[in-house]
Amino acid sequence: MDLFEAIRGRRSVRAFKPDPIPDPALERILEAAQWAPSAGNCQARDFVIVTDPDVKARLAEAALGQGFIEEAPVDIVVCANRERSASRYGDRGRNLYCLMDAAAAVENILLAAHALGLGACWVGAYRDGEVMEALGLPPWLRPIAIIPIGFPAESPRPPPRIRLEKLVHFNRYGSER
Ligand SMILES: Cc1cc2nc3c(=O)[nH]c(=O)nc-3n(C[C@H](O)[C@H](O)[C@H](O)COP(=O)(O)O)c2cc1C
């Protein structure tokens, strides 16, 4: 799939068929995550793969009852590793770069899943503490996204985007071309 086609065609998918994801597909998705950029190449992110129904149920509960987390055959929880980044960059690594490293990996996961014919969604609305407890995360990891992935059982319409003219500024904020 052409990159621009993948970027434009990817949608948040929130309904999944029960079929499992083939291991090679999951590996390719994780490799795509691994090759995302990161500050100083610290790669301050970790990935927890969740297939256990009890753990998925706890994630769904932590995410305010978003049931598709439980329905998906796999959830990938992307975590920012504060200390891996802080060891090089101090507070800027701890409070900023690790979040960016993790977010870059999330976008690669979403695009790779789409390119493989799978559906996925970036879920960010959850109680951090409950996710951390469900996954046994140490305090230096912060969950940045729960990503349910599976074969799509819906084809959502593209939601609207704000016009580029409103978002893009030339040379100084507020200026037009
Ligand atoms: C930081 C972040 C948090 C999000 N949290 C949720 C969420 O908790 N639940 C959900 O269903 N979608 C969530 N989304 C998905 C957005 O709703 C979705 O990306 C947006 O509506 C645009 O739709 P599209 O992804 O199909 O282009 C989140 C997306 C981002 C980037």
The ligand as an SDF file (V2000), in Angstrom:
LIG
                    3D

 31 33  0  0  0  0  0  0  0  0999 V2000
   -4.5790   10.8510   22.1350 C   0  0  0  0  0  0  0  0  0  0  0  0
   -5.7810   10.1260   21.5490 C   0  0  0  0  0  0  0  0  0  0  0  0
   -6.6960    9.5600   22.4120 C   0  0  0  0  0  0  0  0  0  0  0  0
   -7.7980    8.8680   21.8840 C   0  0  0  0  0  0  0  0  0  0  0  0
   -8.6300    8.2270   22.7530 N   0  0  0  0  0  0  0  0  0  0  0  0
   -9.6730    7.5140   22.2570 C   0  0  0  0  0  0  0  0  0  0  0  0
  -10.5070    6.7670   23.1360 C   0  0  0  0  0  0  0  0  0  0  0  0
  -10.2960    6.7180   24.3430 O   0  0  0  0  0  0  0  0  0  0  0  0
  -11.5250    6.0760   22.5930 N   0  0  0  0  0  0  0  0  0  0  0  0
  -11.7880    6.0620   21.2520 C   0  0  0  0  0  0  0  0  0  0  0  0
  -12.7300    5.3900   20.8380 O   0  0  0  0  0  0  0  0  0  0  0  0
  -11.0030    6.7460   20.3720 N   0  0  0  0  0  0  0  0  0  0  0  0
   -9.9570    7.4680   20.8500 C   0  0  0  0  0  0  0  0  0  0  0  0
   -9.1150    8.1260   19.9860 N   0  0  0  0  0  0  0  0  0  0  0  0
   -9.3610    8.0600   18.5210 C   0  0  0  0  0  0  0  0  0  0  0  0
   -9.9520    9.3750   17.9950 C   0  0  0  0  0  0  0  0  0  0  0  0
  -11.2670    9.4900   18.4300 O   0  0  0  0  0  0  0  0  0  0  0  0
   -9.8430    9.3960   16.4470 C   0  0  0  0  0  0  0  0  0  0  0  0
   -8.4960    9.3010   16.0690 O   0  0  0  0  0  0  0  0  0  0  0  0
  -10.4580   10.6640   15.8570 C   0  0  0  0  0  0  0  0  0  0  0  0
  -11.8350   10.7350   16.0880 O   0  0  0  0  0  0  0  0  0  0  0  0
  -10.2170   10.7480   14.3540 C   0  0  0  0  0  0  0  0  0  0  0  0
  -10.7110    9.5910   13.6990 O   0  0  0  0  0  0  0  0  0  0  0  0
   -9.7570    8.7010   12.7760 P   0  0  0  0  0  0  0  0  0  0  0  0
   -8.7050    8.0880   13.6870 O   0  0  0  0  0  0  0  0  0  0  0  0
  -10.6380    7.6400   12.1720 O   0  0  0  0  0  0  0  0  0  0  0  0
   -9.1340    9.5720   11.7510 O   0  0  0  0  0  0  0  0  0  0  0  0
   -8.0070    8.8010   20.4910 C   0  0  0  0  0  0  0  0  0  0  0  0
   -7.0590    9.3840   19.6290 C   0  0  0  0  0  0  0  0  0  0  0  0
   -5.9540   10.0200   20.1540 C   0  0  0  0  0  0  0  0  0  0  0  0
   -4.9180   10.5830   19.2070 C   0  0  0  0  0  0  0  0  0  0  0  0
  1  2  1  0
  2  3  1  0
  2 30  2  0
  3  4  2  0
  4  5  1  0
  4 28  1  0
  5  6  2  0
  6  7  1  0
  6 13  1  0
  7  8  2  0
  7  9  1  0
  9 10  1  0
 10 11  2  0
 10 12  1  0
 12 13  2  0
 13 14  1  0
 14 15  1  0
 14 28  1  0
 15 16  1  0
 16 17  1  0
 16 18  1  0
 18 19  1  0
 18 20  1  0
 20 21  1  0
 20 22  1  0
 22 23  1  0
 23 24  1  0
 24 25  2  0
 24 26  1  0
 24 27  1  0
 28 29  2  0
 29 30  1  0
 30 31  1  0
M  END
$$$$
